């Protein structure tokens, strides 16, 4: 990434309180500006996800959403698949 001049990372994934958080810490400690796409992450419960975001936002990473970053993402070719995956994840974390 450094050899390509990349300075900022957008991060998304599962298990916000562990996998995502450790990735964010690793990037932050290497000098990258890190941004968490909150609506593209999930954890074993909504509470765990929200706790991890609250604890480290504005320290290790900034927080935004995919919609805020790319307001027209739903019209992109992957929009339907992304929306379907998000609804499946939401249903699983709510259970």
N, CA, C and O atoms as CSV, one atom per row, in Angstrom:
chain,resi,resn,atom,element,x,y,z
A,1,UNK,N,N,0.828,-1.203,0.000
A,1,UNK,CA,C,0.000,0.000,0.000
A,1,UNK,C,C,0.862,1.253,0.000
A,1,UNK,O,O,0.595,2.204,-0.734
A,2,UNK,N,N,1.896,1.243,0.831
A,2,UNK,CA,C,2.759,2.423,0.907
A,2,UNK,C,C,3.460,2.683,-0.417
A,2,UNK,O,O,3.601,3.836,-0.825
A,3,UNK,N,N,3.901,1.628,-1.094
A,3,UNK,CA,C,4.587,1.817,-2.371
A,3,UNK,C,C,3.668,2.391,-3.437
A,3,UNK,O,O,4.140,2.953,-4.425
A,4,UNK,N,N,2.371,2.256,-3.248
A,4,UNK,CA,C,1.387,2.817,-4.182
A,4,UNK,C,C,0.892,4.181,-3.745
A,4,UNK,O,O,0.056,4.787,-4.416
A,5,UNK,N,N,1.400,4.667,-2.628
A,5,UNK,CA,C,1.014,5.992,-2.156
A,5,UNK,C,C,-0.331,6.048,-1.467
A,5,UNK,O,O,-0.894,7.130,-1.299
A,6,UNK,N,N,-0.858,4.903,-1.065
A,6,UNK,CA,C,-2.144,4.866,-0.379
A,6,UNK,C,C,-1.936,5.295,1.066
A,6,UNK,O,O,-1.081,4.760,1.771
A,7,UNK,N,N,-2.728,6.266,1.494
A,7,UNK,CA,C,-2.600,6.808,2.841
A,7,UNK,C,C,-3.848,6.615,3.688
A,7,UNK,O,O,-3.797,6.741,4.912
A,8,UNK,N,N,-4.963,6.311,3.042
A,8,UNK,CA,C,-6.231,6.206,3.750
A,8,UNK,C,C,-6.889,4.870,3.421
A,8,UNK,O,O,-6.923,4.456,2.262
A,9,UNK,N,N,-7.412,4.198,4.448
A,9,UNK,CA,C,-8.066,2.911,4.255
A,9,UNK,C,C,-9.512,2.963,4.707
A,9,UNK,O,O,-9.823,3.508,5.767
A,10,UNK,N,N,-10.388,2.399,3.904
A,10,UNK,CA,C,-11.783,2.193,4.274
A,10,UNK,C,C,-11.887,0.747,4.714
A,10,UNK,O,O,-11.471,-0.155,3.987
A,11,UNK,N,N,-12.438,0.515,5.897
A,11,UNK,CA,C,-12.470,-0.839,6.436
A,11,UNK,C,C,-13.902,-1.279,6.696
A,11,UNK,O,O,-14.726,-0.521,7.210
A,12,UNK,N,N,-14.175,-2.531,6.325
A,12,UNK,CA,C,-15.475,-3.157,6.557
A,12,UNK,C,C,-15.217,-4.627,6.864
A,12,UNK,O,O,-14.192,-5.178,6.463
A,13,UNK,N,N,-16.130,-5.252,7.562
A,13,UNK,CA,C,-15.968,-6.670,7.842
A,13,UNK,C,C,-16.844,-7.136,8.975
A,13,UNK,O,O,-17.699,-6.410,9.482
A,14,UNK,N,N,-16.601,-8.385,9.357
A,14,UNK,CA,C,-17.394,-8.980,10.417
A,14,UNK,C,C,-16.589,-9.114,11.697
A,14,UNK,O,O,-15.361,-9.200,11.675
A,15,UNK,N,N,-17.288,-9.130,12.785
A,15,UNK,CA,C,-16.783,-9.155,14.157
A,15,UNK,C,C,-16.011,-7.859,14.425
A,15,UNK,O,O,-14.792,-7.851,14.595
A,16,UNK,N,N,-16.771,-6.779,14.453
A,16,UNK,CA,C,-16.236,-5.434,14.669
A,16,UNK,C,C,-15.339,-5.373,15.894
A,16,UNK,O,O,-14.281,-4.744,15.859
A,17,UNK,N,N,-15.755,-6.023,16.980
A,17,UNK,CA,C,-15.018,-5.931,18.242
A,17,UNK,C,C,-13.700,-6.701,18.249
A,17,UNK,O,O,-12.933,-6.588,19.206
A,18,UNK,N,N,-13.422,-7.470,17.217
A,18,UNK,CA,C,-12.168,-8.237,17.190
A,18,UNK,C,C,-11.473,-8.071,15.843
A,18,UNK,O,O,-10.523,-7.296,15.731
A,19,UNK,N,N,-11.925,-8.774,14.838
A,19,UNK,CA,C,-11.247,-8.796,13.541
A,19,UNK,C,C,-11.119,-7.402,12.925
A,19,UNK,O,O,-10.029,-6.987,12.531
A,20,UNK,N,N,-12.223,-6.698,12.848
A,20,UNK,CA,C,-12.215,-5.366,12.253
A,20,UNK,C,C,-11.363,-4.414,13.093
A,20,UNK,O,O,-10.554,-3.657,12.557
A,21,UNK,N,N,-11.552,-4.459,14.400
A,21,UNK,CA,C,-10.820,-3.569,15.293
A,21,UNK,C,C,-9.309,-3.808,15.220
A,21,UNK,O,O,-8.537,-2.849,15.192
A,22,UNK,N,N,-8.881,-5.064,15.187
A,22,UNK,CA,C,-7.445,-5.359,15.104
A,22,UNK,C,C,-6.857,-4.888,13.772
A,22,UNK,O,O,-5.729,-4.396,13.724
A,23,UNK,N,N,-7.621,-5.040,12.703
A,23,UNK,CA,C,-7.171,-4.531,11.402
A,23,UNK,C,C,-7.025,-3.015,11.431
A,23,UNK,O,O,-6.062,-2.461,10.900
A,24,UNK,N,N,-7.994,-2.354,12.057
A,24,UNK,CA,C,-7.944,-0.899,12.166
A,24,UNK,C,C,-6.744,-0.457,13.002
A,24,UNK,O,O,-6.046,0.489,12.636
A,25,UNK,N,N,-6.502,-1.140,14.126
A,25,UNK,CA,C,-5.352,-0.814,14.978
A,25,UNK,C,C,-4.040,-1.001,14.218
A,25,UNK,O,O,-3.145,-0.160,14.300
A,26,UNK,N,N,-3.931,-2.098,13.485
A,26,UNK,CA,C,-2.717,-2.360,12.713
A,26,UNK,C,C,-2.447,-1.278,11.688
A,26,UNK,O,O,-1.317,-0.810,11.549
A,27,UNK,N,N,-3.488,-0.881,10.971
A,27,UNK,CA,C,-3.332,0.169,9.962
A,27,UNK,C,C,-3.006,1.508,10.612
A,27,UNK,O,O,-2.134,2.238,10.141
A,28,UNK,N,N,-3.712,1.827,11.698
A,28,UNK,CA,C,-3.489,3.084,12.411
A,28,UNK,C,C,-2.051,3.168,12.929
A,28,UNK,O,O,-1.404,4.206,12.797
A,29,UNK,N,N,-1.553,2.080,13.517
A,29,UNK,CA,C,-0.195,2.091,14.074
A,29,UNK,C,C,0.878,2.183,12.987
A,29,UNK,O,O,2.028,2.514,13.274
A,30,UNK,N,N,0.504,1.891,11.746
A,30,UNK,CA,C,1.434,2.033,10.628
A,30,UNK,C,C,1.290,3.376,9.923
A,30,UNK,O,O,1.902,3.610,8.880
A,31,UNK,N,N,0.473,4.258,10.502
A,31,UNK,CA,C,0.372,5.616,9.987
A,31,UNK,C,C,-0.727,5.875,8.982
A,31,UNK,O,O,-0.788,6.960,8.404
A,32,UNK,N,N,-1.597,4.903,8.759
A,32,UNK,CA,C,-2.692,5.116,7.809
A,32,UNK,C,C,-3.839,5.856,8.483
A,32,UNK,O,O,-4.091,5.686,9.676
A,33,UNK,N,N,-4.523,6.672,7.705
A,33,UNK,CA,C,-5.780,7.266,8.129
A,33,UNK,C,C,-6.841,6.200,7.901
A,33,UNK,O,O,-6.979,5.696,6.786
A,34,UNK,N,N,-7.592,5.848,8.940
A,34,UNK,CA,C,-8.540,4.747,8.832
A,34,UNK,C,C,-9.973,5.235,9.007
A,34,UNK,O,O,-10.276,6.050,9.879
A,35,UNK,N,N,-10.838,4.711,8.154
A,35,UNK,CA,C,-12.254,5.064,8.186
A,35,UNK,C,C,-13.058,3.771,8.233
A,35,UNK,O,O,-12.895,2.893,7.386
A,36,UNK,N,N,-13.916,3.669,9.223
A,36,UNK,CA,C,-14.781,2.506,9.384
A,36,UNK,C,C,-16.100,2.743,8.665
A,36,UNK,O,O,-16.776,3.741,8.913
A,37,UNK,N,N,-16.465,1.832,7.779
A,37,UNK,CA,C,-17.782,1.877,7.145
A,37,UNK,C,C,-18.731,1.119,8.074
A,37,UNK,O,O,-18.889,-0.097,7.960
A,38,UNK,N,N,-19.352,1.843,8.982
A,38,UNK,CA,C,-20.111,1.221,10.064
A,38,UNK,C,C,-21.244,0.327,9.581
A,38,UNK,O,O,-21.493,-0.727,10.167
A,39,UNK,N,N,-21.926,0.731,8.530
A,39,UNK,CA,C,-23.037,-0.074,8.054
A,39,UNK,C,C,-22.582,-1.276,7.232
A,39,UNK,O,O,-23.412,-2.043,6.744
A,40,UNK,N,N,-21.286,-1.445,7.076
A,40,UNK,CA,C,-20.725,-2.597,6.368
A,40,UNK,C,C,-19.980,-3.511,7.332
A,40,UNK,O,O,-19.155,-4.323,6.913
A,41,UNK,N,N,-20.269,-3.379,8.607
A,41,UNK,CA,C,-19.646,-4.192,9.652
A,41,UNK,C,C,-20.737,-4.818,10.510
A,41,UNK,O,O,-21.885,-4.376,10.506
A,42,UNK,N,N,-20.360,-5.837,11.231
A,42,UNK,CA,C,-21.301,-6.472,12.144
A,42,UNK,C,C,-20.548,-7.266,13.188
A,42,UNK,O,O,-19.356,-7.534,13.039
A,43,UNK,N,N,-21.231,-7.632,14.223
A,43,UNK,CA,C,-20.627,-8.380,15.322
A,43,UNK,C,C,-21.629,-9.428,15.796
A,43,UNK,O,O,-22.701,-9.578,15.209
A,44,UNK,N,N,-21.286,-10.137,16.835
A,44,UNK,CA,C,-22.168,-11.176,17.370
A,44,UNK,C,C,-23.459,-10.593,17.938
A,44,UNK,O,O,-24.468,-11.288,18.060
A,45,UNK,N,N,-23.410,-9.316,18.279
A,45,UNK,CA,C,-24.618,-8.608,18.713
A,45,UNK,C,C,-24.470,-7.140,18.324
A,45,UNK,O,O,-23.360,-6.645,18.134
A,46,UNK,N,N,-25.576,-6.471,18.212
A,46,UNK,CA,C,-25.568,-5.049,17.899
A,46,UNK,C,C,-24.839,-4.281,18.998
A,46,UNK,O,O,-24.108,-3.330,18.720
A,47,UNK,N,N,-25.045,-4.701,20.255
A,47,UNK,CA,C,-24.414,-4.017,21.383
A,47,UNK,C,C,-22.886,-4.099,21.312
A,47,UNK,O,O,-22.210,-3.101,21.558
A,48,UNK,N,N,-22.331,-5.268,20.980
A,48,UNK,CA,C,-20.873,-5.417,20.867
A,48,UNK,C,C,-20.328,-4.531,19.756
A,48,UNK,O,O,-19.291,-3.886,19.911
A,49,UNK,N,N,-21.035,-4.506,18.643
A,49,UNK,CA,C,-20.628,-3.657,17.515
A,49,UNK,C,C,-20.615,-2.189,17.938
A,49,UNK,O,O,-19.626,-1.486,17.728
A,50,UNK,N,N,-21.706,-1.736,18.530
A,50,UNK,CA,C,-21.812,-0.328,18.926
A,50,UNK,C,C,-20.774,0.039,19.984
A,50,UNK,O,O,-20.230,1.143,19.949
A,51,UNK,N,N,-20.493,-0.846,20.905
A,51,UNK,CA,C,-19.496,-0.590,21.951
A,51,UNK,C,C,-18.113,-0.409,21.336
A,51,UNK,O,O,-17.394,0.520,21.705
A,52,UNK,N,N,-17.730,-1.279,20.408
A,52,UNK,CA,C,-16.417,-1.172,19.759
A,52,UNK,C,C,-16.309,0.130,18.981
A,52,UNK,O,O,-15.267,0.785,19.006
A,53,UNK,N,N,-17.371,0.506,18.298
A,53,UNK,CA,C,-17.355,1.750,17.522
A,53,UNK,C,C,-17.228,2.950,18.451
A,53,UNK,O,O,-16.416,3.842,18.203
A,54,UNK,N,N,-18.024,2.981,19.521
A,54,UNK,CA,C,-17.964,4.110,20.459
A,54,UNK,C,C,-16.602,4.226,21.142
A,54,UNK,O,O,-16.092,5.329,21.341
A,55,UNK,N,N,-16.021,3.088,21.497
A,55,UNK,CA,C,-14.774,3.103,22.260
A,55,UNK,C,C,-13.598,3.660,21.455
A,55,UNK,O,O,-12.733,4.334,22.015
A,56,UNK,N,N,-13.557,3.389,20.166
A,56,UNK,CA,C,-12.372,3.740,19.391
A,56,UNK,C,C,-12.595,4.782,18.305
A,56,UNK,O,O,-11.627,5.242,17.698
A,57,UNK,N,N,-13.841,5.170,18.040
A,57,UNK,CA,C,-14.061,6.182,17.002
A,57,UNK,C,C,-13.460,7.509,17.443
A,57,UNK,O,O,-13.470,7.859,18.623
A,58,UNK,N,N,-12.953,8.214,16.490
A,58,UNK,CA,C,-12.276,9.504,16.676
A,58,UNK,C,C,-10.945,9.383,17.411
A,58,UNK,O,O,-10.302,10.396,17.688
A,59,UNK,N,N,-10.521,8.157,17.732
A,59,UNK,CA,C,-9.185,7.931,18.283
A,59,UNK,C,C,-8.375,7.152,17.260
A,59,UNK,O,O,-7.345,7.623,16.779
A,60,UNK,N,N,-8.849,5.954,16.932
A,60,UNK,CA,C,-8.166,5.084,15.979
A,60,UNK,C,C,-8.730,5.269,14.571
A,60,UNK,O,O,-7.999,5.138,13.589
A,61,UNK,N,N,-10.005,5.566,14.468
A,61,UNK,CA,C,-10.635,5.685,13.152
A,61,UNK,C,C,-11.777,6.694,13.179
A,61,UNK,O,O,-12.329,7.023,14.229
A,62,UNK,N,N,-12.103,7.165,11.998
A,62,UNK,CA,C,-13.303,7.977,11.788
A,62,UNK,C,C,-14.405,7.012,11.359
A,62,UNK,O,O,-14.123,5.920,10.865
A,63,UNK,N,N,-15.635,7.412,11.546
A,63,UNK,CA,C,-16.769,6.551,11.214
A,63,UNK,C,C,-17.628,7.229,10.157
A,63,UNK,O,O,-17.917,8.422,10.239
A,64,UNK,N,N,-18.029,6.446,9.163
A,64,UNK,CA,C,-18.983,6.914,8.171
A,64,UNK,C,C,-19.807,5.712,7.726
A,64,UNK,O,O,-19.628,4.603,8.229
A,65,UNK,N,N,-20.698,5.940,6.792
A,65,UNK,CA,C,-21.496,4.856,6.220
A,65,UNK,C,C,-21.252,4.814,4.720
A,65,UNK,O,O,-20.771,5.780,4.128
A,66,UNK,N,N,-21.585,3.697,4.122
A,66,UNK,CA,C,-21.435,3.576,2.683
A,66,UNK,C,C,-22.308,4.595,1.964
A,66,UNK,O,O,-21.884,5.199,0.978
A,67,UNK,N,N,-23.528,4.786,2.458
A,67,UNK,CA,C,-24.429,5.766,1.845
A,67,UNK,C,C,-23.876,7.184,1.922
A,67,UNK,O,O,-24.024,7.958,0.976
A,68,UNK,N,N,-23.240,7.530,3.038
A,68,UNK,CA,C,-22.673,8.870,3.179
A,68,UNK,C,C,-21.476,9.057,2.251
A,68,UNK,O,O,-21.250,10.144,1.719
A,69,UNK,N,N,-20.724,7.992,2.069
A,69,UNK,CA,C,-19.528,8.065,1.231
A,69,UNK,C,C,-19.875,8.029,-0.254
A,69,UNK,O,O,-19.334,8.792,-1.054
A,70,UNK,N,N,-20.775,7.139,-0.600
A,70,UNK,CA,C,-21.192,6.955,-1.991
A,70,UNK,C,C,-22.707,6.951,-2.061
A,70,UNK,O,O,-23.315,5.880,-2.065
A,71,UNK,N,N,-23.337,8.121,-2.118
A,71,UNK,CA,C,-24.808,8.194,-2.067
A,71,UNK,C,C,-25.510,7.424,-3.180
A,71,UNK,O,O,-26.693,7.107,-3.051
A,72,UNK,N,N,-24.820,7.120,-4.255
A,72,UNK,CA,C,-25.471,6.422,-5.366
A,72,UNK,C,C,-25.050,4.958,-5.450
A,72,UNK,O,O,-25.235,4.325,-6.490
A,73,UNK,N,N,-24.478,4.400,-4.354
A,73,UNK,CA,C,-23.979,3.026,-4.423
A,73,UNK,C,C,-25.073,2.023,-4.762
A,73,UNK,O,O,-24.794,1.011,-5.405
A,74,UNK,N,N,-26.294,2.272,-4.352
A,74,UNK,CA,C,-27.381,1.315,-4.593
A,74,UNK,C,C,-27.685,1.166,-6.070
A,74,UNK,O,O,-28.244,0.150,-6.483
A,75,UNK,N,N,-27.327,2.161,-6.876
A,75,UNK,CA,C,-27.568,2.057,-8.315
A,75,UNK,C,C,-26.390,1.413,-9.026
A,75,UNK,O,O,-26.445,1.176,-10.233
A,76,UNK,N,N,-25.325,1.127,-8.287
A,76,UNK,CA,C,-24.171,0.433,-8.853
A,76,UNK,C,C,-24.553,-1.016,-9.120
A,76,UNK,O,O,-25.526,-1.515,-8.555
A,77,UNK,N,N,-23.808,-1.681,-9.960
A,77,UNK,CA,C,-24.148,-3.046,-10.344
A,77,UNK,C,C,-24.184,-4.010,-9.166
A,77,UNK,O,O,-24.886,-5.019,-9.232
A,78,UNK,N,N,-23.448,-3.733,-8.087
A,78,UNK,CA,C,-23.471,-4.640,-6.935
A,78,UNK,C,C,-24.481,-4.180,-5.889
A,78,UNK,O,O,-24.615,-4.821,-4.847
A,79,UNK,N,N,-25.182,-3.106,-6.138
A,79,UNK,CA,C,-26.082,-2.533,-5.136
A,79,UNK,C,C,-27.099,-3.510,-4.600
A,79,UNK,O,O,-27.292,-3.590,-3.387
A,80,UNK,N,N,-27.760,-4.263,-5.477
A,80,UNK,CA,C,-28.773,-5.213,-5.018
A,80,UNK,C,C,-28.153,-6.315,-4.172
A,80,UNK,O,O,-28.706,-6.693,-3.139
A,81,UNK,N,N,-27.015,-6.827,-4.601
A,81,UNK,CA,C,-26.342,-7.884,-3.837
A,81,UNK,C,C,-25.870,-7.350,-2.494
A,81,UNK,O,O,-25.991,-8.036,-1.479
A,82,UNK,N,N,-25.337,-6.140,-2.475
A,82,UNK,CA,C,-24.876,-5.545,-1.219
A,82,UNK,C,C,-26.044,-5.332,-0.264
A,82,UNK,O,O,-25.929,-5.619,0.928
A,83,UNK,N,N,-27.146,-4.840,-0.765
A,83,UNK,CA,C,-28.319,-4.609,0.072
A,83,UNK,C,C,-28.862,-5.923,0.609
A,83,UNK,O,O,-29.278,-6.000,1.765
A,84,UNK,N,N,-28.859,-6.958,-0.226
A,84,UNK,CA,C,-29.340,-8.266,0.222
A,84,UNK,C,C,-28.425,-8.826,1.306
A,84,UNK,O,O,-28.914,-9.350,2.307
A,85,UNK,N,N,-27.111,-8.727,1.131
A,85,UNK,CA,C,-26.170,-9.202,2.139
A,85,UNK,C,C,-26.336,-8.441,3.441
A,85,UNK,O,O,-26.266,-9.036,4.516
A,86,UNK,N,N,-26.552,-7.148,3.364
A,86,UNK,CA,C,-26.738,-6.327,4.575
A,86,UNK,C,C,-28.003,-6.749,5.313
A,86,UNK,O,O,-28.003,-6.790,6.544
A,87,UNK,N,N,-29.081,-7.064,4.596
A,87,UNK,CA,C,-30.297,-7.458,5.275
A,87,UNK,C,C,-30.148,-8.841,5.911
A,87,UNK,O,O,-30.724,-9.088,6.971
A,88,UNK,N,N,-29.398,-9.736,5.297
A,88,UNK,CA,C,-29.147,-11.054,5.887
A,88,UNK,C,C,-28.329,-10.878,7.164
A,88,UNK,O,O,-28.639,-11.493,8.185
A,89,UNK,N,N,-27.294,-10.049,7.119
A,89,UNK,CA,C,-26.460,-9.809,8.299
A,89,UNK,C,C,-27.288,-9.191,9.417
A,89,UNK,O,O,-27.166,-9.591,10.575
A,90,UNK,N,N,-28.128,-8.219,9.078
A,90,UNK,CA,C,-28.979,-7.580,10.092
A,90,UNK,C,C,-29.900,-8.598,10.746
A,90,UNK,O,O,-30.101,-8.570,11.960
A,91,UNK,N,N,-30.453,-9.488,9.953
A,91,UNK,CA,C,-31.358,-10.501,10.495
A,91,UNK,C,C,-30.603,-11.442,11.425
A,91,UNK,O,O,-31.130,-11.850,12.460
A,92,UNK,N,N,-29.371,-11.787,11.060
A,92,UNK,CA,C,-28.592,-12.700,11.891
A,92,UNK,C,C,-28.155,-12.050,13.197
A,92,UNK,O,O,-28.173,-12.699,14.242
A,93,UNK,N,N,-27.762,-10.776,13.156
A,93,UNK,CA,C,-27.311,-10.125,14.378
A,93,UNK,C,C,-28.486,-9.795,15.292
A,93,UNK,O,O,-28.305,-9.652,16.501
A,94,UNK,N,N,-29.677,-9.674,14.736
A,94,UNK,CA,C,-30.851,-9.396,15.556
A,94,UNK,C,C,-31.335,-10.646,16.275
A,94,UNK,O,O,-32.009,-10.558,17.301
A,95,UNK,N,N,-30.992,-11.801,15.736
A,95,UNK,CA,C,-31.448,-13.085,16.322
A,95,UNK,C,C,-30.698,-13.424,17.594
A,95,UNK,O,O,-30.957,-14.461,18.206
